[in-house]
Amino acid sequence: MNLAQKKFHRFYINIMKLSKLKTYLTAPTKCFVQKCKARCCINVPLPEGFLPKHKEKIQRQVFGGFNMGINDPKDTYNSIIYSTRPIIFMGYDVNGNSIATISPEMIEKLNIQSMEDVQRLLNEYEARKIYNYCPFIQNDARCSIYSERAPICKEFGTAPGKENICPEKSSRLEIAKYKVKNFFEFQKDLFSTMWKLMRGKKPIDFK
């Protein structure tokens, strides 16, 4: 191998290392609750009786629910999809359109005149990212009953044949950026004071 070939080989190796480093830093890696929008906690089929059992930990107003029967062949219980939006989600038709219902009180309050109005509101919710979150999801995307969460939540990302990809996973680089930004945000008053002291604009108070 001549000198030119050696240089090219070394260059190629360095490019491959950089590529691997980039993948390592930018590949979706883990759930990071500070960034997570809990997209995997939308339209969650909870076991029948689960909501009343943990009612003291409910985080969102529940407008109703749809009993969908058995969600999984191995389940020994019926599951209910609760609605934390005024319109109660019931599933999808053969064309992929949402099937929903709404209580008489909400029909009057929202001035609903037809099912077209219901569908329009559903579309508005989706466009504004107002999703039908699980009743136990807090505003910071944390689960209020994580240690006692439902079986379907425990299986997420582990059970074969089930959805296995978190749509909101963060990369190592995103997590690092968030932590650095958060550190400086948290310490900004201290840095501001230090800067003023260094510039002689504020006397040192040792009291």
KEBA-151138 format. One line per 2 residues: their letters; for each residue x, y, z of N, C-alpha, C, CB. Coordinates in nm, 3 decimals. Glycine has a CB too. Layout:
N
a	X Y Z X Y Z X Y Z X Y Z  ...
This chain:
207
mn	0.086 -0.119 0.000 0.000 0.000 0.000 0.090 0.125 0.000 -0.097 0.000 0.125  0.071 0.208 -0.101 0.154 0.328 -0.109 0.101 0.438 -0.016 0.159 0.380 -0.254
la	0.172 0.552 -0.012 0.139 0.659 0.081 -0.001 0.715 0.057 0.242 0.770 0.071  -0.036 0.734 -0.070 -0.169 0.789 -0.104 -0.279 0.694 -0.058 -0.180 0.813 -0.257
qk	-0.259 0.565 -0.077 -0.359 0.466 -0.036 -0.373 0.464 0.117 -0.320 0.327 -0.088  -0.259 0.477 0.186 -0.262 0.479 0.333 -0.340 0.600 0.383 -0.120 0.481 0.390
kf	-0.319 0.716 0.322 -0.390 0.837 0.361 -0.540 0.824 0.337 -0.334 0.958 0.285  -0.573 0.766 0.219 -0.715 0.747 0.187 -0.779 0.649 0.286 -0.732 0.695 0.042
hr	-0.704 0.542 0.318 -0.756 0.443 0.411 -0.780 0.505 0.549 -0.659 0.324 0.422  -0.685 0.588 0.595 -0.698 0.654 0.724 -0.817 0.752 0.722 -0.568 0.729 0.760
fy	-0.831 0.824 0.611 -0.943 0.916 0.594 -1.076 0.841 0.599 -0.929 0.993 0.460  -1.082 0.727 0.531 -1.204 0.646 0.527 -1.239 0.595 0.666 -1.187 0.527 0.429
in	-1.139 0.550 0.740 -1.161 0.500 0.877 -1.216 0.611 0.966 -1.030 0.444 0.936  -1.160 0.732 0.953 -1.206 0.845 1.034 -1.350 0.883 1.000 -1.114 0.967 1.012
im	-1.384 0.878 0.869 -1.521 0.908 0.827 -1.618 0.806 0.887 -1.533 0.909 0.672  -1.580 0.679 0.886 -1.664 0.573 0.942 -1.683 0.592 1.092 -1.603 0.436 0.913
kl	-1.576 0.634 1.160 -1.586 0.659 1.304 -1.680 0.774 1.333 -1.447 0.688 1.362  -1.669 0.881 1.252 -1.758 0.996 1.268 -1.904 0.957 1.242 -1.717 1.109 1.174
sk	-1.923 0.873 1.141 -2.058 0.827 1.107 -2.118 0.747 1.223 -2.056 0.741 0.979  -2.036 0.659 1.282 -2.082 0.579 1.395 -2.113 0.667 1.516 -1.977 0.473 1.433
lk	-2.028 0.769 1.535 -2.049 0.862 1.646 -2.179 0.939 1.627 -1.930 0.960 1.658  -2.203 0.984 1.504 -2.326 1.057 1.474 -2.448 0.970 1.501 -2.326 1.106 1.328
ty	-2.443 0.844 1.456 -2.553 0.751 1.480 -2.574 0.730 1.629 -2.527 0.617 1.411  -2.464 0.715 1.700 -2.469 0.693 1.845 -2.537 0.811 1.915 -2.327 0.672 1.902
lt	-2.506 0.933 1.870 -2.558 1.052 1.935 -2.701 1.086 1.894 -2.470 1.167 1.906  -2.738 1.057 1.769 -2.866 1.104 1.716 -2.975 0.998 1.705 -2.845 1.164 1.583
ap	-2.941 0.873 1.722 -3.042 0.767 1.710 -3.139 0.773 1.828 -2.975 0.628 1.704  -3.272 0.757 1.804 -3.368 0.752 1.915 -3.329 0.641 2.011 -3.513 0.730 1.862
tk	-3.315 0.676 2.138 -3.257 0.581 2.233 -3.348 0.545 2.349 -3.132 0.638 2.287  -3.406 0.648 2.413 -3.483 0.619 2.533 -3.596 0.720 2.551 -3.393 0.618 2.656
cf	-3.692 0.682 2.633 -3.797 0.775 2.669 -3.737 0.881 2.761 -3.917 0.702 2.739  -3.773 1.005 2.736 -3.721 1.115 2.816 -3.839 1.205 2.850 -3.607 1.195 2.739
vq	-3.886 1.194 2.972 -4.015 1.251 3.008 -4.022 1.402 2.987 -4.046 1.219 3.150  -3.906 1.473 2.996 -3.909 1.618 2.976 -3.946 1.655 2.832 -3.773 1.678 3.012
kc	-3.919 1.564 2.738 -3.953 1.590 2.598 -4.079 1.514 2.556 -3.837 1.553 2.507  -4.104 1.403 2.625 -4.212 1.312 2.586 -4.348 1.382 2.584 -4.217 1.192 2.680
ka	-4.428 1.351 2.485 -4.565 1.403 2.477 -4.666 1.293 2.504 -4.590 1.466 2.338  -4.618 1.179 2.555 -4.704 1.067 2.593 -4.793 1.019 2.479 -4.790 1.106 2.711
rc	-4.739 1.021 2.357 -4.817 0.978 2.243 -4.857 0.830 2.252 -4.740 1.003 2.115  -4.778 0.753 2.329 -4.814 0.611 2.344 -4.923 0.593 2.449 -4.690 0.528 2.383
ci	-4.965 0.701 2.514 -5.068 0.694 2.619 -5.198 0.759 2.571 -5.018 0.763 2.748  -5.229 0.740 2.443 -5.350 0.795 2.383 -5.445 0.681 2.348 -5.317 0.879 2.256
nv	-5.575 0.700 2.377 -5.677 0.597 2.351 -5.636 0.463 2.414 -5.700 0.580 2.199  -5.594 0.469 2.538 -5.545 0.349 2.606 -5.661 0.264 2.657 -5.452 0.388 2.724
pl	-5.667 0.137 2.616 -5.771 0.047 2.669 -5.732 -0.003 2.809 -5.793 -0.073 2.573  -5.797 0.052 2.910 -5.767 0.014 3.048 -5.863 -0.097 3.094 -5.778 0.136 3.142
pe	-5.815 -0.188 3.177 -5.902 -0.296 3.226 -6.027 -0.241 3.294 -5.825 -0.386 3.323  -6.139 -0.308 3.274 -6.263 -0.268 3.339 -6.243 -0.268 3.491 -6.379 -0.363 3.298
gf	-6.281 -0.163 3.556 -6.264 -0.153 3.700 -6.133 -0.088 3.743 -6.273 -0.288 3.761  -6.043 -0.066 3.647 -5.912 -0.008 3.678 -5.925 0.138 3.720 -5.818 -0.021 3.559
lp	-6.007 0.213 3.648 -6.023 0.356 3.678 -6.082 0.379 3.817 -6.111 0.423 3.573  -6.194 0.314 3.852 -6.248 0.334 3.987 -6.150 0.293 4.098 -6.377 0.255 4.002
kh	-6.070 0.190 4.071 -5.975 0.141 4.171 -5.869 0.246 4.203 -5.908 0.012 4.123  -5.831 0.328 4.103 -5.725 0.427 4.121 -5.780 0.570 4.105 -5.612 0.403 4.020
ke	-5.905 0.589 4.141 -5.971 0.717 4.113 -5.902 0.836 4.181 -6.115 0.711 4.159  -5.833 0.811 4.294 -5.767 0.921 4.365 -5.645 0.973 4.289 -5.726 0.877 4.505
ki	-5.601 0.900 4.187 -5.483 0.943 4.111 -5.518 0.992 3.969 -5.384 0.828 4.103  -5.646 1.007 3.941 -5.689 1.058 3.810 -5.643 1.202 3.794 -5.845 1.048 3.794
qr	-5.585 1.235 3.677 -5.527 1.367 3.651 -5.611 1.453 3.558 -5.390 1.350 3.594  -5.702 1.391 3.485 -5.777 1.464 3.382 -5.927 1.437 3.395 -5.728 1.426 3.241
qv	-6.006 1.533 3.352 -6.150 1.512 3.353 -6.188 1.400 3.258 -6.225 1.642 3.316  -6.271 1.310 3.305 -6.317 1.198 3.223 -6.461 1.224 3.181 -6.304 1.061 3.299
fg	-6.484 1.228 3.049 -6.617 1.261 2.996 -6.702 1.137 2.969 -6.602 1.342 2.869  -6.640 1.023 2.971 -6.713 0.899 2.943 -6.615 0.792 2.900 -6.821 0.922 2.834
gf	-6.669 0.680 2.854 -6.581 0.572 2.811 -6.654 0.475 2.719 -6.526 0.497 2.931  -6.575 0.398 2.646 -6.629 0.299 2.553 -6.575 0.162 2.590 -6.592 0.335 2.405
nm	-6.666 0.071 2.627 -6.627 -0.066 2.660 -6.607 -0.143 2.531 -6.733 -0.136 2.752  -6.482 -0.176 2.500 -6.449 -0.240 2.373 -6.443 -0.392 2.383 -6.318 -0.189 2.322
gi	-6.479 -0.446 2.499 -6.471 -0.591 2.516 -6.327 -0.634 2.541 -6.527 -0.663 2.392  -6.292 -0.753 2.496 -6.157 -0.805 2.516 -6.062 -0.743 2.415 -6.155 -0.959 2.505
nd	-5.958 -0.679 2.464 -5.862 -0.610 2.377 -5.760 -0.706 2.317 -5.790 -0.502 2.455  -5.726 -0.811 2.390 -5.625 -0.907 2.347 -5.678 -1.048 2.376 -5.488 -0.881 2.419
pk	-5.658 -1.144 2.285 -5.710 -1.280 2.307 -5.670 -1.341 2.441 -5.664 -1.370 2.197  -5.555 -1.305 2.493 -5.510 -1.363 2.621 -5.570 -1.292 2.742 -5.358 -1.359 2.629
dt	-5.638 -1.178 2.720 -5.698 -1.105 2.831 -5.815 -1.183 2.889 -5.745 -0.967 2.786  -5.836 -1.170 3.018 -5.949 -1.233 3.085 -6.048 -1.128 3.135 -5.901 -1.321 3.202
yn	-6.038 -1.008 3.080 -6.121 -0.897 3.124 -6.154 -0.808 3.003 -6.050 -0.815 3.236  -6.261 -0.731 3.017 -6.293 -0.631 2.916 -6.209 -0.506 2.939 -6.444 -0.597 2.918
si	-6.191 -0.428 2.834 -6.115 -0.303 2.845 -6.202 -0.184 2.806 -5.988 -0.308 2.757  -6.174 -0.073 2.866 -6.249 0.050 2.840 -6.153 0.159 2.795 -6.328 0.096 2.966
iy	-6.189 0.226 2.685 -6.115 0.345 2.642 -6.189 0.466 2.697 -6.101 0.353 2.485  -6.129 0.534 2.793 -6.192 0.652 2.852 -6.159 0.775 2.769 -6.146 0.671 2.998
st	-6.252 0.870 2.773 -6.232 0.993 2.696 -6.203 1.109 2.789 -6.355 1.024 2.610  -6.088 1.173 2.768 -6.054 1.293 2.843 -6.077 1.417 2.757 -5.906 1.288 2.891
rp	-6.151 1.397 2.648 -6.200 1.507 2.564 -6.353 1.497 2.564 -6.140 1.501 2.416  -6.423 1.606 2.535 -6.570 1.601 2.538 -6.629 1.496 2.443 -6.625 1.737 2.502
ii	-6.557 1.465 2.336 -6.605 1.364 2.241 -6.542 1.230 2.277 -6.570 1.404 2.094  -6.625 1.126 2.288 -6.579 0.994 2.330 -6.537 0.912 2.209 -6.688 0.921 2.410
fm	-6.411 0.879 2.202 -6.356 0.798 2.092 -6.403 0.653 2.108 -6.201 0.806 2.090  -6.446 0.591 1.996 -6.495 0.453 2.000 -6.419 0.360 1.905 -6.642 0.450 1.967
gy	-6.331 0.414 1.823 -6.257 0.330 1.730 -6.258 0.389 1.589 -6.315 0.190 1.728  -6.233 0.304 1.491 -6.226 0.346 1.352 -6.315 0.258 1.265 -6.081 0.342 1.301
dv	-6.371 0.318 1.159 -6.448 0.237 1.064 -6.354 0.175 0.960 -6.557 0.323 0.994  -6.411 0.105 0.862 -6.328 0.034 0.764 -6.247 0.129 0.677 -6.416 -0.053 0.676
ng	-6.289 0.256 0.672 -6.217 0.355 0.592 -6.114 0.434 0.673 -6.315 0.451 0.528  -6.100 0.396 0.800 -6.002 0.464 0.884 -6.052 0.591 0.950 -5.883 0.496 0.804
ns	-6.183 0.621 0.935 -6.239 0.740 0.998 -6.272 0.712 1.144 -6.365 0.787 0.922  -6.257 0.811 1.229 -6.285 0.795 1.371 -6.435 0.775 1.393 -6.235 0.916 1.451
ia	-6.467 0.684 1.485 -6.604 0.665 1.528 -6.612 0.720 1.670 -6.649 0.512 1.522  -6.707 0.809 1.693 -6.713 0.875 1.823 -6.858 0.901 1.863 -6.635 1.007 1.819
ti	-6.875 0.927 1.990 -7.006 0.966 2.042 -6.986 1.082 2.139 -7.077 0.846 2.112  -7.096 1.139 2.182 -7.086 1.257 2.268 -7.210 1.260 2.358 -7.074 1.389 2.184
sp	-7.192 1.307 2.479 -7.303 1.308 2.575 -7.402 1.419 2.540 -7.249 1.327 2.719  -7.530 1.403 2.582 -7.630 1.508 2.557 -7.588 1.645 2.612 -7.764 1.468 2.618
em	-7.520 1.643 2.729 -7.475 1.769 2.790 -7.375 1.841 2.701 -7.414 1.744 2.929  -7.281 1.764 2.644 -7.179 1.823 2.557 -7.238 1.865 2.422 -7.065 1.724 2.534
ie	-7.339 1.793 2.376 -7.408 1.832 2.251 -7.466 1.972 2.266 -7.520 1.730 2.214  -7.528 1.995 2.381 -7.589 2.126 2.406 -7.481 2.232 2.429 -7.684 2.120 2.528
kl	-7.380 2.197 2.508 -7.276 2.294 2.543 -7.195 2.337 2.421 -7.183 2.237 2.648  -7.164 2.241 2.332 -7.082 2.270 2.214 -7.166 2.301 2.090 -6.991 2.153 2.186
ni	-7.297 2.305 2.108 -7.388 2.336 1.997 -7.369 2.241 1.877 -7.368 2.481 1.951  -7.364 2.111 1.907 -7.348 2.009 1.802 -7.480 1.989 1.730 -7.297 1.875 1.862
qs	-7.475 1.998 1.597 -7.596 1.982 1.517 -7.599 1.852 1.438 -7.610 2.098 1.422  -7.481 1.795 1.412 -7.475 1.674 1.330 -7.346 1.598 1.360 -7.485 1.708 1.179
me	-7.334 1.476 1.305 -7.211 1.399 1.321 -7.095 1.464 1.247 -7.231 1.256 1.272  -7.128 1.545 1.146 -7.024 1.619 1.076 -6.956 1.718 1.172 -7.082 1.694 0.953
dv	-7.036 1.776 1.263 -6.980 1.866 1.363 -6.887 1.791 1.458 -7.092 1.935 1.441  -6.928 1.668 1.492 -6.845 1.585 1.579 -6.711 1.555 1.513 -6.919 1.453 1.615
qr	-6.717 1.515 1.385 -6.594 1.484 1.312 -6.506 1.607 1.296 -6.627 1.425 1.175  -6.570 1.722 1.275 -6.495 1.847 1.260 -6.421 1.879 1.390 -6.590 1.963 1.223
ll	-6.487 1.859 1.503 -6.423 1.884 1.632 -6.307 1.787 1.656 -6.525 1.873 1.745  -6.327 1.661 1.618 -6.220 1.563 1.632 -6.098 1.605 1.550 -6.268 1.424 1.588
ne	-6.124 1.651 1.427 -6.014 1.696 1.340 -5.944 1.818 1.399 -6.067 1.729 1.200  -6.021 1.908 1.461 -5.963 2.025 1.525 -5.875 1.985 1.643 -6.073 2.122 1.571
ye	-5.923 1.887 1.721 -5.844 1.838 1.834 -5.709 1.785 1.785 -5.920 1.728 1.910  -5.713 1.704 1.680 -5.590 1.645 1.628 -5.497 1.753 1.575 -5.622 1.543 1.517
ar	-5.553 1.850 1.502 -5.471 1.958 1.445 -5.405 2.041 1.555 -5.557 2.048 1.356  -5.476 2.060 1.665 -5.423 2.140 1.777 -5.349 2.053 1.880 -5.538 2.215 1.847
ki	-5.333 1.926 1.846 -5.262 1.829 1.931 -5.326 1.816 2.069 -5.115 1.871 1.947  -5.459 1.820 2.068 -5.535 1.792 2.191 -5.578 1.646 2.181 -5.661 1.891 2.209
yn	-5.496 1.558 2.237 -5.519 1.415 2.219 -5.600 1.357 2.336 -5.385 1.341 2.206  -5.652 1.238 2.311 -5.729 1.169 2.415 -5.632 1.092 2.506 -5.834 1.072 2.352
yc	-5.566 1.169 2.593 -5.467 1.108 2.681 -5.533 1.021 2.787 -5.382 1.217 2.748  -5.455 0.926 2.835 -5.498 0.842 2.948 -5.531 0.933 3.066 -5.386 0.738 2.986
pf	-5.635 0.900 3.143 -5.673 0.984 3.257 -5.564 0.999 3.363 -5.795 0.928 3.321  -5.462 0.912 3.359 -5.358 0.915 3.462 -5.231 0.989 3.418 -5.323 0.774 3.502
iq	-5.233 1.047 3.299 -5.116 1.120 3.251 -5.118 1.264 3.302 -5.111 1.119 3.097  -5.009 1.302 3.368 -4.996 1.438 3.421 -4.954 1.533 3.309 -4.893 1.442 3.536
nd	-4.959 1.661 3.337 -4.925 1.761 3.235 -4.779 1.754 3.190 -4.954 1.899 3.288  -4.691 1.701 3.276 -4.551 1.688 3.237 -4.523 1.552 3.171 -4.461 1.705 3.359
ar	-4.629 1.480 3.135 -4.621 1.351 3.064 -4.586 1.234 3.155 -4.519 1.360 2.954  -4.574 1.258 3.284 -4.548 1.148 3.376 -4.678 1.074 3.407 -4.482 1.201 3.505
cs	-4.664 0.947 3.442 -4.779 0.864 3.478 -4.797 0.870 3.629 -4.760 0.717 3.430  -4.919 0.901 3.673 -4.944 0.914 3.817 -4.955 0.779 3.887 -5.071 0.993 3.840
iy	-4.965 0.670 3.809 -4.975 0.536 3.869 -4.871 0.442 3.808 -5.118 0.478 3.849  -4.753 0.496 3.776 -4.654 0.418 3.702 -4.623 0.284 3.769 -4.527 0.497 3.687
se	-4.606 0.282 3.899 -4.572 0.157 3.967 -4.687 0.057 3.968 -4.529 0.185 4.109  -4.809 0.107 3.942 -4.928 0.021 3.941 -4.998 0.024 3.805 -5.025 0.063 4.051
ra	-4.926 0.064 3.701 -4.986 0.082 3.570 -5.048 -0.047 3.516 -4.882 0.135 3.474  -5.136 -0.030 3.419 -5.210 -0.143 3.362 -5.118 -0.237 3.285 -5.321 -0.092 3.271
pi	-5.156 -0.364 3.267 -5.073 -0.461 3.194 -5.032 -0.414 3.055 -5.147 -0.591 3.182  -5.124 -0.348 2.982 -5.092 -0.304 2.846 -4.979 -0.202 2.848 -5.216 -0.245 2.778
ck	-4.970 -0.123 2.955 -4.863 -0.023 2.967 -4.730 -0.091 3.000 -4.897 0.081 3.076  -4.736 -0.194 3.084 -4.614 -0.267 3.120 -4.559 -0.343 3.001 -4.642 -0.363 3.235
ef	-4.647 -0.388 2.911 -4.605 -0.465 2.794 -4.546 -0.378 2.685 -4.721 -0.542 2.739  -4.573 -0.248 2.689 -4.530 -0.161 2.579 -4.380 -0.170 2.557 -4.570 -0.016 2.606
gt	-4.341 -0.202 2.435 -4.200 -0.211 2.400 -4.136 -0.342 2.435 -4.126 -0.102 2.465  -4.214 -0.436 2.492 -4.154 -0.564 2.532 -4.223 -0.685 2.473 -4.155 -0.575 2.681
ap	-4.354 -0.676 2.454 -4.428 -0.794 2.408 -4.415 -0.814 2.258 -4.576 -0.781 2.446  -4.381 -0.935 2.212 -4.370 -0.964 2.068 -4.503 -0.940 1.998 -4.322 -1.110 2.045
gk	-4.495 -0.882 1.878 -4.615 -0.861 1.799 -4.692 -0.736 1.835 -4.704 -0.976 1.812  -4.646 -0.664 1.936 -4.715 -0.541 1.974 -4.630 -0.422 1.933 -4.743 -0.537 2.126
en	-4.692 -0.305 1.933 -4.619 -0.183 1.896 -4.495 -0.172 1.983 -4.709 -0.056 1.911  -4.382 -0.154 1.920 -4.255 -0.164 1.991 -4.168 -0.039 1.980 -4.178 -0.282 1.940
ic	-4.222 0.063 1.914 -4.141 0.184 1.890 -4.208 0.304 1.955 -4.122 0.208 1.739  -4.140 0.364 2.048 -4.192 0.485 2.111 -4.180 0.601 2.012 -4.115 0.517 2.244
pe	-4.292 0.667 1.978 -4.285 0.775 1.879 -4.216 0.901 1.930 -4.424 0.811 1.835  -4.187 0.906 2.059 -4.127 1.026 2.116 -3.989 1.000 2.178 -4.219 1.084 2.221
ks	-3.925 0.888 2.142 -3.793 0.859 2.201 -3.694 0.969 2.167 -3.741 0.723 2.151  -3.607 0.997 2.260 -3.506 1.101 2.242 -3.370 1.039 2.216 -3.500 1.193 2.365
sr	-3.287 1.115 2.149 -3.149 1.071 2.125 -3.060 1.119 2.240 -3.096 1.126 1.989  -2.941 1.062 2.249 -2.845 1.105 2.351 -2.811 1.253 2.336 -2.717 1.021 2.344
le	-2.803 1.300 2.210 -2.769 1.440 2.185 -2.882 1.532 2.233 -2.742 1.462 2.035  -3.007 1.494 2.205 -3.121 1.575 2.250 -3.126 1.583 2.402 -3.253 1.516 2.196
ia	-3.101 1.470 2.468 -3.102 1.468 2.614 -2.992 1.556 2.670 -3.087 1.324 2.665  -2.871 1.546 2.610 -2.758 1.628 2.656 -2.788 1.776 2.636 -2.629 1.590 2.581
ky	-2.843 1.813 2.519 -2.877 1.953 2.492 -2.978 2.005 2.594 -2.933 1.968 2.349  -3.079 1.922 2.621 -3.183 1.963 2.716 -3.122 1.988 2.854 -3.294 1.857 2.725
kv	-3.036 1.895 2.898 -2.978 1.906 3.032 -2.886 2.028 3.044 -2.900 1.780 3.066  -2.808 2.055 2.938 -2.720 2.172 2.940 -2.804 2.300 2.942 -2.626 2.171 2.817
kn	-2.904 2.306 2.855 -2.992 2.424 2.851 -3.062 2.445 2.984 -3.095 2.411 2.738  -3.112 2.335 3.041 -3.183 2.342 3.169 -3.089 2.389 3.280 -3.243 2.206 3.204
ff	-2.963 2.344 3.275 -2.865 2.384 3.376 -2.843 2.535 3.372 -2.731 2.310 3.355  -2.824 2.589 3.250 -2.797 2.732 3.238 -2.922 2.815 3.270 -2.748 2.764 3.097
ef	-3.040 2.760 3.235 -3.164 2.830 3.271 -3.178 2.837 3.422 -3.285 2.759 3.209  -3.147 2.726 3.488 -3.160 2.718 3.633 -3.058 2.810 3.703 -3.141 2.574 3.680
qk	-2.939 2.823 3.641 -2.831 2.899 3.704 -2.817 3.041 3.648 -2.700 2.825 3.687  -2.911 3.085 3.566 -2.893 3.213 3.496 -2.882 3.332 3.591 -3.008 3.235 3.399
dl	-2.956 3.327 3.703 -2.948 3.437 3.799 -2.808 3.443 3.862 -3.056 3.421 3.910  -2.754 3.324 3.891 -2.620 3.318 3.950 -2.516 3.371 3.850 -2.585 3.174 3.992
fs	-2.526 3.328 3.724 -2.432 3.374 3.621 -2.444 3.525 3.599 -2.457 3.300 3.490  -2.567 3.574 3.604 -2.589 3.718 3.585 -2.523 3.797 3.697 -2.740 3.749 3.580
tm	-2.537 3.748 3.820 -2.475 3.814 3.935 -2.323 3.812 3.924 -2.519 3.747 4.067  -2.268 3.697 3.886 -2.123 3.684 3.871 -2.071 3.777 3.764 -2.086 3.540 3.837
wk	-2.145 3.789 3.654 -2.104 3.876 3.543 -2.101 4.022 3.588 -2.199 3.858 3.423  -2.201 4.062 3.666 -2.207 4.199 3.714 -2.092 4.227 3.811 -2.341 4.227 3.782
lm	-2.061 4.126 3.895 -1.949 4.142 3.987 -1.817 4.157 3.913 -1.942 4.022 4.082  -1.800 4.076 3.808 -1.677 4.080 3.730 -1.661 4.214 3.659 -1.674 3.967 3.628
rg	-1.774 4.275 3.621 -1.768 4.403 3.551 -1.770 4.521 3.649 -1.884 4.414 3.453  -1.775 4.490 3.777 -1.770 4.596 3.879 -1.897 4.675 3.891 -1.659 4.689 3.850
kk	-2.009 4.620 3.844 -2.134 4.694 3.850 -2.214 4.668 3.977 -2.217 4.661 3.732  -2.165 4.571 4.057 -2.239 4.542 4.179 -2.139 4.510 4.289 -2.338 4.424 4.158
pi	-2.147 4.577 4.403 -2.052 4.550 4.512 -2.076 4.412 4.570 -2.063 4.658 4.623  -1.971 4.352 4.622 -1.982 4.220 4.685 -2.041 4.236 4.824 -1.843 4.148 4.692
df	-2.145 4.161 4.850 -2.208 4.164 4.981 -2.175 4.034 5.053 -2.362 4.183 4.969  -2.094 4.044 5.161 -2.051 3.925 5.232 -2.144 3.890 5.349 -1.909 3.944 5.283
k	-2.252 3.962 5.363 -2.342 3.935 5.474 -2.419 3.807 5.450 -2.438 4.052 5.495
